[in-house]
Amino acid sequence: MSQTDSVMKENTDQKWYDEINLLPKACEADKINEQLLLAWNKFLEGSEPQGIRTLILNSWQRSLQHNVNPFSTIYDKTVTEEELAPILFRNREMIEIAKEVMQDLLAYNPDGHINLTDSSGVTLCYCGQNLTPIGSILREDVQGTNCTALCLIEKKPVYIVSGENWKIDLRKRYMQCAAAPVKNARGKMIGVLTLTSTQDNFNHQTLGTVHAAARSIRQQLILQDLLSEQCSILETLNEGVMVIDSKGIIKIANRYARQVFDEFELIGKHIDRELKPEDTTLLGIPPCNDREVIFNLSSNVRINCLISLVESPNGNRVISLKENQRIRDITRRVMGVGASYTFERIIGHSEKLQETLGKAKKASQSNSTVLLTGESGTGKELFAQAIHNNSGRRNGPFIAVNCGALPKDLVQSELFGYVDGAYTGARSGGAPGKFELAEGGTLFLDEIGEMPLEAQTSLLRVLQEGEVIRIGAAKPNKINVRIVAATNCNLIKAIDNSAFRRDLYYRLNVISIPIPPLRERSEDIRDLIEFFSSRICNSLKKIQPSFTKEALKTLADYSWPGNIRELENIIERLINLNSGLKVDISDLPEEFLQKETIKQTDSDGIYHANDILVNKSKNRQSETRAVRSGSVSLEGNEKTYIIQLLTENNGNIRKTSETLQISRNCLYNKLKKWEINVSDYRK
């Protein structure tokens, strides 16, 4: 056994190998064909032929059953041109690979013919003699017994000598055939490779050679599948990938990389000469991770990217890159930053508020810096978001920074960013600051009066020059950011105390918008209560209560030092603690009850406290007697008054709660609080 035979047998699990030794020698071919002719004639006469391989005899019987005329012209049936076009398209990858293999195979059989068919027996291509036109149908039910048809049925390598063919025209050619199945990467049979050769060139190695050629086609199909899969992965990656050779020539650039450099042709170009990386060369830098590189593509086009670089064993360099702008967009999405409030969502109809809204709407149409002033809790950030959403920057980012919450030693790195190695502990590759993250949008600087003086100097430069210098960087970066600042402190007083820069104040105070406190827009309180009640009840899945006129008046008359933030918290507290469907004046917190206490002095010098309950009593004279002592506390008066009403009403809860104008649940809470046993007052 030759070395080729040994390798073939070792690399296949097919049982067809033993049939190779049965192939006729060239000197015996004529004798065998004569014997086959006699057997074929006997078969056609209906007799049982002798000395015929079972494989061939079974095929003859099927050909007879299919009524295939053995005397008809060979290859007389072909597919139409309309049918052939999609067949060729579907098999284009196999055809392209097989053509080169078939040419190599033909070199050992120069007088032969090699054809490739698909899994339905349609000829896709050929080389050598024109024995099988493209589009010919070689199936057994069309052409009868032939080598390609047998391979399609048996799904394994087969051979056939001329005398074993069904049609007489094939028998007269005195050509021997060997065929092997072509399989795809998943092992599915997708075609047949057939070699037709003269008797002199056909030997016991021919079948193995054809099988090896078919396996070679499959291996290349597997490699093609892997390559296509890798290309698909490269194309779907959400980062750019470029491969350059040892001379710096770009060999591969995926979709993301092409998008980043969309105006430039990449493939075949020198990466450093074409993309012009600033202060470095991608051919010369060592392998790195997330290194910031600026590409100066032209005088007007600068692209800032983070790159990672590795070297492959063959000397190529693989570069992955992510555009900084996209990284910032992702960062903003992860952080959940953005502006949700619009002017329509700011509640209130008071004249003071409408005047402020008018100023803010005009300011939104400009790119000038805005300074929002007002007490804590008045809604300065809501106005900042509304200004952003009503401006031409509405599709850009909205970044909010509380300057008072930033540590003094980190405020500059948070606002302006830093480069790799700027200071001990700095993140590798550096990091952008809030100004860079807000590129194309709005940066809201809340509590601007709390910013350290050192950071104020850097902020002044940003406002003057429109550029940011990262900590440790040598060159500034141009930015396009609108500043909206806010403060609840008196900046003029801070300037006098040398806590705030006067020149920065003038830079910030281009458009000044004072936000009115809630006490100056008390007519908006009812609308705000309705809004907060509805939202909080939806969140807590509770039925929204109503507020009595007395409760609403008390809330409207309150000074609200915490402004809208305080109002929202009070409403949430009332909804959580109130068990009824109505909020009365007695349900309000203690600070509101104290504000409602009215001190009245009689002619004898005695005053009446706890007017909330006293004014609602049906028996003012008895209530007055109950609280006739200047040393008695307000809470003590309440307990005494409740006991008096229970005594008068014989412990009747309904009458007592009606007299007090509070709910029975509220009265029960007070009874529990004062440890009053109702049964003690029932007769």
Long-range contacts (C-beta under 8 A, 24 or more apart in sequence): 2-205, 4-205, 4-208, 5-205, 5-208, 8-208, 8-211, 8-212, 11-215, 12-211, 14-156, 14-157, 14-211, 15-156, 16-156, 16-157, 16-158, 16-207, 17-208, 19-159, 19-207, 20-204, 20-205, 20-207, 20-208, 21-204, 23-159, 23-202, 23-203, 23-204, 23-206, 23-207, 24-161, 25-203, 26-199, 26-200, 26-202, 26-203, 29-161, 29-174, 29-176, 29-199, 32-161, 32-163, 33-161, 33-162, 33-163, 33-171, 33-174, 34-163, 35-163, 36-161, 36-163, 36-164, 36-171, 37-163, 37-171, 40-163, 40-171, 44-70, 52-164, 53-164, 55-150, 55-154, 55-158, 56-145, 56-160, 56-164, 59-140, 59-144, 59-145, 59-149, 59-150, 59-153, 59-166, 60-144, 60-145, 60-166, 62-140, 62-141, 63-140, 63-144, 63-145, 63-166, 66-140, 66-141, 66-144, 68-140, 68-141, 68-142, 68-143, 68-144, 68-166, 68-167, 70-144, 70-166, 70-167, 70-168, 71-167, 71-168, 72-167, 73-169, 74-143, 74-167, 74-169, 74-170, 75-132, 75-133, 75-136, 75-137, 75-138, 75-143, 77-136, 77-137, 77-142, 77-143, 78-133, 78-135, 78-136, 78-137, 79-122, 79-135, 79-137, 81-135, 84-122, 84-134, 84-135, 87-118, 87-122, 87-124, 88-124, 90-118, 91-118, 91-124, 91-190, 91-191, 93-221, 93-224, 94-124, 94-182, 94-184, 94-190, 94-191, 94-217, 94-221, 95-124, 95-125, 97-217, 97-220, 97-221, 97-224, 98-124, 98-125, 98-182, 98-191, 98-193, 98-217, 99-125, 99-127, 101-193, 101-213, 101-216, 101-217, 101-220, 102-126, 102-127, 102-193, 102-213, 103-127, 104-213, 105-195, 105-209, 105-210, 105-213, 108-201, 108-209, 109-195, 109-197, 109-201, 111-197, 111-198, 111-201, 112-195, 112-196, 112-197, 112-198, 112-201, 113-175, 113-195, 113-196, 113-197, 114-193, 114-194, 114-195, 114-196, 115-148, 115-193, 115-194, 115-196, 116-182, 116-191, 116-192, 116-193, 116-194, 117-148, 117-152, 117-191, 117-192, 117-194, 118-190, 118-191, 119-152, 119-189, 119-190, 119-191, 119-192, 121-148, 121-149, 121-152, 121-192, 124-191, 129-196, 131-173, 131-175, 131-196, 132-194, 143-167, 146-170, 146-177, 147-177, 147-178, 147-179, 147-194, 147-196, 148-177, 148-179, 148-192, 148-194, 150-179, 151-179, 151-180, 151-181, 151-192, 151-194, 152-181, 152-192, 155-181, 155-189, 156-180, 156-181, 157-181, 157-207, 157-210, 157-211, 157-214, 158-207, 159-206, 159-207, 174-198, 174-199, 175-199, 176-202, 176-206, 178-202, 178-206, 178-207, 178-209, 178-210, 179-210, 180-207, 180-210, 180-211, 180-213, 180-214, 180-215, 181-214, 182-214, 182-217, 182-218, 183-214, 183-218, 184-218, 184-221, 184-225, 185-218, 185-221, 185-222, 185-225, 193-217, 239-320, 239-321, 239-322, 240-305, 240-319, 240-320, 240-321, 240-322, 240-323, 241-318, 241-319, 241-320, 241-321, 242-266, 242-271, 242-318, 242-319, 242-321, 243-316, 243-317, 243-318, 243-319, 244-271, 244-282, 244-283, 244-316, 244-317, 244-319, 245-315, 245-316, 246-315, 246-316, 247-283, 248-272, 248-273, 248-282, 248-283, 250-274, 251-316, 257-321, 260-303, 260-305, 260-321, 260-323, 261-295, 261-297, 261-303, 263-297, 263-301, 264-297, 271-319, 282-307, 282-309, 282-317, 282-319, 283-317, 285-309, 287-311, 289-428, 289-429, 290-428, 290-429, 291-420, 291-429, 292-324, 292-419, 292-420, 292-429, 292-430, 293-321, 304-477, 306-429, 324-432, 324-436, 325-439, 328-397, 328-432, 328-436, 328-437, 328-439, 329-397, 331-437, 332-397, 332-399, 332-437, 337-397, 337-398, 337-399, 337-400, 337-437, 338-397, 338-398, 339-384, 339-385, 339-386, 339-388, 339-389, 339-394, 339-398, 339-442, 340-385, 341-382, 341-385, 341-386, 341-389, 342-385, 342-386, 342-389, 342-390, 343-386, 343-390, 345-382, 345-386, 346-379, 346-382, 346-383, 346-386, 347-524, 347-527, 347-528, 347-531, 348-521, 348-523, 348-524, 348-527, 348-528, 349-523, 349-524, 349-527, 350-521, 350-522, 350-523, 350-524, 352-516, 352-520, 352-521, 353-516, 353-521, 353-524, 356-383, 356-513, 356-514, 356-515, 356-516, 359-511, 359-513, 360-386, 360-387, 360-513, 361-390, 363-387, 363-511, 363-513, 364-388, 364-390, 364-391, 365-390, 365-391, 366-511, 367-391, 367-482, 368-510, 368-511, 369-463, 369-482, 369-483, 369-484, 369-485, 369-507, 369-508, 369-510, 369-511, 370-483, 370-484, 370-485, 370-510, 370-511, 370-512, 370-513, 371-448, 371-485, 371-486, 371-487, 371-508, 371-509, 371-510, 371-511, 371-512, 371-513, 372-484, 372-485, 372-486, 372-487, 372-513, 372-515, 373-486, 373-487, 373-488, 373-491, 373-512, 373-513, 373-514, 373-515, 374-486, 374-488, 374-514, 374-515, 374-516, 374-517, 375-488, 375-515, 375-517, 375-563, 376-488, 376-562, 376-563, 376-565, 377-518, 377-562, 377-563, 377-564, 377-565, 377-566, 378-515, 378-516, 378-517, 378-518, 378-563, 378-564, 379-515, 379-563, 379-564, 380-446, 380-486, 380-488, 380-515, 381-444, 381-446, 381-486, 383-513, 383-515, 384-442, 384-444, 384-446, 384-484, 384-486, 385-444, 387-442, 387-484, 388-441, 388-442, 388-444, 388-482, 388-484, 391-442, 391-482, 393-440, 393-441, 393-442, 393-482, 396-438, 396-439, 396-440, 396-441, 396-442, 397-437, 397-438, 397-439, 397-440, 397-441, 397-442, 398-438, 398-441, 398-442, 398-444, 399-434, 399-437, 399-438, 399-441, 399-442, 399-443, 399-444, 400-444, 400-446, 401-434, 401-443, 401-444, 401-445, 401-446, 402-446, 402-447, 403-445, 403-446, 403-447, 403-448, 403-449, 403-450, 403-451, 403-455, 404-446, 404-447, 404-450, 405-447, 408-452, 411-451, 411-452, 411-455, 412-454, 412-455, 412-458, 412-471, 413-471, 415-455, 415-458, 415-459, 416-458, 416-462, 416-468, 416-469, 416-470, 416-471, 417-468, 417-470, 417-471, 418-470, 418-471, 418-472, 418-473, 419-470, 419-471, 419-472, 419-473, 420-472, 421-472, 422-470, 422-471, 422-472, 422-473, 423-471, 423-472, 426-472, 430-470, 430-472, 432-470, 433-468, 433-470, 435-462, 435-468, 435-479, 435-481, 436-468, 436-477, 436-479, 438-479, 438-481, 439-479, 439-480, 439-481, 440-480, 440-481, 441-481, 441-482, 442-481, 442-482, 442-483, 442-484, 443-481, 443-482, 443-483, 443-484, 444-484, 444-485, 444-486, 445-483, 445-484, 445-485, 445-486, 446-485, 446-486, 447-486, 447-487, 447-488, 448-485, 448-486, 448-487, 448-491, 448-508, 449-487, 449-488, 449-489, 449-491, 449-494, 449-499, 449-500, 450-489, 453-499, 453-500, 453-501, 456-500, 456-501, 456-504, 457-501, 459-504, 460-501, 460-503, 460-504, 460-507, 463-504, 463-507, 463-508, 464-507, 483-508, 517-560, 517-563, 518-560, 518-563, 518-564, 518-566, 518-567, 519-559, 519-560, 522-556, 522-557, 525-552, 525-555, 525-556, 525-567, 526-552, 526-556, 528-564, 528-567, 528-568, 529-555, 529-567, 529-571, 532-567, 532-568, 532-571, 532-572, 533-571, 533-575, 536-571, 536-572, 536-575, 537-575, 540-575, 540-576, 542-575, 543-581, 545-574, 545-575, 545-578, 545-580, 545-581, 545-582, 545-583, 546-581, 546-582, 546-583, 547-582, 547-583, 548-582, 548-583, 548-584, 548-585, 550-584, 550-585, 551-583, 551-584, 551-585, 551-587, 551-588, 554-585, 554-588, 554-592, 554-595, 554-596, 555-588, 555-592, 557-595, 558-592, 558-595, 579-663, 579-665, 579-666, 579-669, 580-663, 580-665, 580-666, 582-663, 584-661, 584-662, 584-663, 584-666, 585-612, 586-612, 586-613, 586-660, 586-662, 586-666, 587-662, 587-666, 593-634, 594-634, 597-634, 606-630, 609-634, 609-637, 610-634, 610-637, 610-638, 610-641, 613-637, 613-638, 613-641, 613-660, 614-641, 616-659, 616-660, 616-661, 617-641, 617-645, 617-659, 617-660, 618-659, 619-648, 622-648, 638-670, 638-674, 639-674, 639-676, 642-667, 642-670, 642-671, 642-674, 642-676, 643-676, 643-681, 646-676, 646-678, 646-681, 647-681, 649-681, 650-681, 650-682, 650-683, 651-678, 651-679, 651-680, 651-681, 651-682, 651-683, 653-678
